[in-house]
Amino acid sequence: MNNKITYLTSFEDINQYILTDFFVGWSNKPKMETLQQILVASKYKVIAIDTTKNKIVGFIYATTDNYLSAYIPLLEVLPEYQKKGIGTKLLEILLEQLAEFYMIDLSCDSSLIEYYKTKGFQQSNAMIIRNYNKIN
């Protein structure tokens, strides 16, 4: 794979990029239109684009109160682009954007705990509610 990856933190028109195939393994995954709306609306975001295919191959974003805290809900990289440092680069760029916040939180699968520890995160307890019937 000889792909050129570019990282964007803003864009005028997400429709210029191909956006497909994310949420691999999710039993009830969001529609790509929902993801598109999230990426357009998010103030803090980074997308990875394979410029040889004009395709979004990874993304990360954060929601914030714009003062104290930020939460990173999703970091996704397409399976064929994983293990190439794209997720790490996405996280690094987003953390630079969020550097002034007091707290930056995320929840992850237990298989990713060690990965996030290497990126400066500390393991903590979290509580969640998932309303799977509300995903669109």
Secondary structure, DSSP 8 states (H G I E B T S, - for coil): ----EEEES--S-GGGSB----STT-SS---HHHHHHHHHH-SEEEEEEETTTTEEEEEEEEEE-SSSEEEEEEEEE-GGGTTSSHHHHHHHHHHHHTTT-SEEEE---GGGHHHHHTTT-----------GGG--
